[in-house]
Structures are given as C-alpha cells and as structure tokens.
C-alpha cells in the first residue's frame, strides 16, 4: 500500500469515501483485496490482504 498518483492503466475503486488505486497487473492476479487497520501494541497501521478466491481450508 502506498500513496501514489493515478496512472492510465490503474483501476480506481471508491469505498465509503476512500479512493483506492489498483495496478492493472495486481487486479489480474487477485480477485479482491481486504484493507484493515490495526491499533494494537503489536501492530499499528494498515494491512492489505489479497484474496485469490477459493477456500483457505
């Protein structure tokens, strides 16, 4: 996850007023992403989890 300016081939997704840019190569590799924020003593900040689809079991 990084702050960046949009490029011509980026996909723009707006979720609850936040704009996310996804590189075309990543959107072709992963079905979806989850973005979470943690404020625990162990980890603080945003975490991005890619979802390839299917089960993790």
RODO-2510 file (C-alpha; in nm, 4 decimals, decimal comma):
residues 57
     n   res          X          Y          Z
     1     x     0,0000     0,0000     0,0000
     2     x     0,1412     0,3382    -0,0971
     3     x     0,0333     0,6921    -0,1713
     4     x     0,0513     0,7433    -0,5447
     5     x    -0,0887     0,9391    -0,8341
     6     x    -0,3222     0,7527    -1,0714
     7     x    -0,1754     0,6045    -1,3862
     8     x    -0,3654     0,5426    -1,7094
     9     x    -0,3920     0,1653    -1,6547
    10     x    -0,4826     0,1772    -1,2816
    11     x    -0,8249     0,0726    -1,1658
    12     x    -0,9945     0,3186    -0,9307
    13     x    -1,2246     0,1848    -0,6593
    14     x    -1,4146     0,4061    -0,4143
    15     x    -1,5247     0,2536    -0,0831
    16     x    -1,7054     0,4643     0,1781
    17     x    -1,5452     0,7859     0,0536
    18     x    -1,1928     0,6433     0,0216
    19     x    -1,0317     0,6109    -0,3226
    20     x    -0,8093     0,3117    -0,3878
    21     x    -0,5910     0,2644    -0,6942
    22     x    -0,5076    -0,0889    -0,8013
    23     x    -0,2365    -0,1619    -1,0560
    24     x    -0,3696    -0,3474    -1,3566
    25     x    -0,1225    -0,6346    -1,3075
    26     x    -0,2442    -0,6873    -0,9487
    27     x    -0,6104    -0,6758    -1,0431
    28     x    -0,5452    -0,9513    -1,2990
    29     x    -0,3690    -1,1681    -1,0366
    30     x    -0,6060    -1,1284    -0,7407
    31     x    -0,9850    -1,1390    -0,7249
    32     x    -1,0182    -0,8917    -0,4375
    33     x    -0,8362    -0,7197    -0,1540
    34     x    -0,9260    -0,6559     0,2074
    35     x    -0,7890    -0,3481     0,3837
    36     x    -0,7803    -0,3441     0,7620
    37     x    -0,6417    -0,1093     1,0256
    38     x    -0,4797    -0,2318     1,3453
    39     x    -0,4017    -0,0227     1,6520
    40     x    -0,2662    -0,2917     1,8838
    41     x     0,0617    -0,2874     2,0727
    42     x     0,1964    -0,5476     1,8314
    43     x     0,0956    -0,3838     1,5026
    44     x    -0,0200    -0,0337     1,4115
    45     x    -0,1263     0,0711     1,0652
    46     x    -0,2978    -0,0553     0,7544
    47     x    -0,2746    -0,4141     0,6362
    48     x    -0,3715    -0,5307     0,2866
    49     x    -0,4766    -0,8926     0,2363
    50     x    -0,5056    -1,0257    -0,1208
    51     x    -0,7802    -1,2761    -0,1938
    52     x    -0,7129    -1,5299    -0,4694
    53     x    -1,0588    -1,6788    -0,4328
    54     x    -1,1379    -2,0274    -0,3222
    55     x    -1,1028    -2,1776     0,0218
    56     x    -0,8125    -2,1479     0,2644
    57     x    -0,9087    -2,4748     0,4389
***
